[in-house]
Amino acid sequence: MNEQVYRESLTFNYTIKTTLHRQHFNPPIWKDCHFHDFEISLELQAVRHPEDLYGLDMVEMENQLQVWAKQLPEIVNDHPLCPHGTTEEMCLYFSRIPVDSHIQIMRVSVSETPNRVTTLEVY
């Protein structure tokens, strides 16, 4: 059962998310370290060719996102790419996740709360 139903290359969009419990502060405005459950979201696009099972292995990509999230120190500001602890810096950090050549990161979003979401358009 290797034959695909659709015999053309199709472009699919994918969303991968993870949550990260970390502290941060935003000097000079917020000088005290405080916790958030940051939600990180990657919006990706990939082409699935007729001979492919997937355009993107979502489990593998989710694992990769979690690895990158876990590499952020307990205080986000202690990472050299996030010295101000902002969600903007975190978006830039997660936009650097390496992906295969047929995959594009379209958007990266980081939220401190569901009501405050920062999004970086990457494409």
C-alpha positions, 0 to 999 in steps of 0.5 A, spaced: 500 500 500 505 505 497 501 508 492 498 515 494 491 517 493 493 524 490 499 524 485 501 531 485 505 535 489 501 538 495 503 544 500 501 543 507 501 548 513 503 545 520 502 548 527 507 545 532 506 548 539 510 546 546 509 550 553 515 552 557 515 554 564 521 559 565 522 566 569 524 572 565 525 580 566 525 585 562 529 591 564 529 597 565 521 596 565 520 589 569 526 588 573 524 582 578 524 575 575 517 572 574 515 566 572 510 564 565 508 558 562 510 561 555 507 557 549 511 557 543 508 556 536 511 554 530 507 555 523 511 551 518 510 549 510 512 543 507 511 540 500 509 533 500 510 529 493 506 523 491 512 518 493 512 521 500 508 519 506 508 526 510 510 533 508 513 534 515 514 529 520 510 532 526 512 528 531 520 529 529 518 537 529 515 537 536 521 533 539 526 538 536 522 544 538 522 541 545 529 540 545 530 547 543 525 550 549 529 545 554 535 549 552 533 555 554 536 556 562 531 557 568 532 564 567 531 566 559 535 572 560 541 568 561 541 565 554 546 569 550 540 570 544 535 573 549 539 578 554 532 582 555 528 576 556 523 579 551 518 575 547 521 578 541 528 575 542 525 568 544 521 568 537 528 570 534 531 564 538 526 559 536 526 561 528 533 559 528 531 551 529 534 548 523 529 544 518 530 540 512 530 544 505 523 542 503 520 545 510 519 553 511 518 556 518 513 561 516 511 564 523 514 563 530 509 566 536 511 566 543 506 568 549 506 569 556 499 569 557 493 567 552 492 574 551 499 577 549 502 573 543 508 576 539 509 573 532 515 573 528 513 573 520 519 569 518 518 567 510 
